[in-house]
């Protein structure tokens, strides 16, 4: 069970980080002066 929790947690954290980076990049591009 611990392994499953680690795998799911890693996927969630990885996905959240990628989503945040993509959003930040988009915001920087849109707000680029």
Buried (B, 14 or more C-beta within 10 A) or exposed (E): EEEEEEEEEEEEEEEEEEEEEEEEEEEEEEEEE
